[in-house]
């Protein structure tokens, strides 16, 4: 799954695909614009390295609601457990780190 970031907001693409999580943008967006769009539309945070974002788990669940197959919740929990093992989950477990990619 990936968070698609545009001037208009964010959408979650391919929510059923739980083996890859990243954030992506096509448009020419600077760091300040990205940070503002992420904060306003996803309650997410652009990290200081500008190469990663922290996305709230609740946001991912909200954006995936009604669009995923039965059993998705259990698989999503497995993805979060994997992220925790890799150090990609916040200490409180409420947000997950994702790589930020600019598509060309």
C-alpha positions in Angstrom: 0.0 0.0 0.0 1.1 3.5 -0.5 0.0 7.0 0.5 -0.5 9.1 -2.7 0.2 12.8 -1.9 -1.1 15.5 -4.2 -1.9 19.2 -3.9 -5.5 18.2 -3.2 -4.7 15.8 -0.3 -3.8 12.2 0.2 -5.3 8.9 -0.8 -4.4 5.3 0.1 -3.6 3.2 -3.0 -3.5 -0.6 -3.1 -4.6 -1.0 0.6 -4.8 -4.7 0.2 -1.1 -4.9 -0.6 0.5 -5.2 2.9 4.0 -6.2 2.0 5.2 -2.7 1.1 4.4 0.7 2.7 5.6 4.0 1.3 4.4 7.5 0.5 4.6 8.9 -3.0 4.1 12.2 -4.8 4.3 13.1 -8.5 3.8 16.9 -8.4 6.5 19.4 -7.7 6.0 19.8 -3.9 8.6 21.3 -1.7 9.2 20.0 1.9 7.0 22.7 3.4 4.1 21.9 1.0 4.5 18.1 1.7 4.6 18.7 5.5 1.4 20.8 5.3 -0.5 18.4 3.1 0.5 15.4 5.2 -0.5 17.2 8.5 -3.8 18.5 7.2 -5.1 15.5 5.3 -3.4 12.5 7.0 -2.3 13.7 10.4 1.1 12.5 9.2 4.5 14.0 9.7 7.3 14.6 7.3 10.5 13.6 9.2 13.5 15.9 9.4 15.5 13.7 7.0 12.7 14.6 4.3 13.0 11.0 3.1 10.5 9.4 5.5 7.0 10.1 6.9 5.3 8.9 10.0 1.8 7.9 9.2 -0.7 7.2 12.0 -2.0 3.7 12.1 -5.5 5.1 12.6 -5.1 7.1 9.3 -4.2 3.9 7.4 -7.1 2.1 8.9 -9.5 5.0 8.1 -8.3 5.3 4.5 -8.5 1.6 3.9 -12.0 1.1 5.5 -14.5 -0.5 3.1 -11.9 -1.1 0.5 -10.1 -4.2 1.8 -10.9 -7.9 1.8 -12.0 -10.0 4.8 -9.0 -10.8 7.0 -7.2 -7.6 6.2 -7.2 -6.5 9.9 -5.2 -9.6 10.9 -2.8 -9.2 8.1 -2.4 -5.5 8.9 -1.5 -6.4 12.4 1.1 -8.7 11.1 2.5 -5.9 9.0 2.7 -3.7 12.1 4.4 -6.4 14.0 7.0 -6.7 11.3 7.4 -2.9 11.3 7.9 -2.9 15.0 10.7 -5.6 14.7 12.4 -3.4 12.1 12.2 -0.3 14.3 9.7 1.4 11.9 6.8 1.7 14.4 6.7 4.6 16.9 7.4 3.7 20.5 3.7 4.1 21.4 2.7 2.0 18.4 0.5 4.7 17.0 2.4 5.6 13.8 4.5 3.8 11.3 7.5 5.1 9.3 7.3 5.0 5.5 9.8 5.9 2.9 8.9 9.0 0.8 9.4 8.7 -2.9 9.1 11.3 -5.7 7.7 9.5 -8.8 9.0 10.7 -12.1 
